[in-house]
């Protein structure tokens, strides 16, 4: 299904005649109301100014953490309700991760797009459950699978009666402690008939560190993003925070919120140049 067709079916989605990429952006996880509102309002203002379709992103819970004492969330229902309140206040669509089949219908009551984490992209039960909610399903490509093999993950959603599939690349494992972006994956996954997103910030993670806390290379966010837009990606996924150093999760690879507008301006210029 074409990008514009999928986006047009999402409540609160603002589409423009600019032919820009769309953006999924927000903090890694729901921390508190203030961070959510500040981030959502700022991104919304930037995207309206630059005519970029925008989906607000935040995980209501982080199920995949290296250490037991790492922050995972403030409570599922509380976080989802807080996320929904922000979406309604600023009239923006919402995307969040789910971690099991049982969570699909529950989360779908609050958000517009269900995201399947990369580590779970082959799990049939979660893909089928997400599909049956009728929501758009964004499947992140596993760091361990090929772009071609994402055909089968998407097919599980299609065969469950839902044609609203988005595929997202978030880097490929390069040894145990690093990731690389293979830009061939973008046109390969687009050839499967689905919009393709490049997850900029997670592609710059440095996982499996001895400390049990993932590192990152945020100084390369602009580099990765520019290359993705140049290749022709349909959408961008960027985690951003007012103060990444104080973020509860993934602060090591997030973009400071005050740098987002300048980055978007540069990326729009590249988008126009390749059209």
C-alpha positions, 0 to 999 in steps of 0.5 A: 500500500502506498505511503500517502494511502496509509497516512491518509487513514490515520486519525489526526494525520496532517498531510501536505502538498510538499511531498516531504518524508513523514516523521515519527519522533518523540522520546524513547519512553513515557517518563512524565507529562512535562517531557511528553507535552514539551516534546510533542508541542515542539515537534508539532510546531516544527513539522507544521512550519516545514509541512512534514507529516508527523506521528508522535512516538513514545513507548509506554513500556520498555520491555527490552532492557539489559539490566533489571534495574533499568527504567522500564516505565511508569505503568502501562495504563497510566503511560498509555492514557498520558500518551493519548491525552497528549495526542488529543491535546495537540491533535497528532497521531500516535505510535507505540511499541507492543511486546506481546500478542496480549498487548495489541488490543489493549494498546490499540485503544490508545494509539494509531500505529502499533510498532513491532520491535525488531527483536520480535519481527518474526513472532507470528502471534504478535504480528497477527494480533497487531493486524487484527486490531485494524491499526497500521502496523510498523514492523522493525526489521530485526538487526539479524535478518535480511531486507528480503526476509521482511516479506514474510513478516509483512505477509503475516499481517496481510494474510491476517486481513490488514494491508496497512504495513510499514517496514522500518530499518534500524541497522544491522548487527556489526559484531557484538557491540555495533550496528551498521546501516545497509542503505540497500535495504531501503529500496529492497524493502520498498520493492515489497510494496510497503512504505519504508522508514529509517530509524536514525537514532536506534541505528546509532546504538552501541548495544551489549556493552559491559556496563549493561547500558547501551551506548550510542553515536549521536554525533552521526545522526545527521550523517545517517539521516542525510544518507537515508533521505538521499536514498529515497526513504519514505519516512524517518524515525527519530528519538528526541528529548529536551535533555538526552543526558537526563532521559530514562532510556536511550539517552546515549543516542537521542537527538537534543530537541533543540537541534531537530528543526535545523536537521529537518531543514537540511533533510528537506533540501536533500529531498527536494534535490533528488526529486 
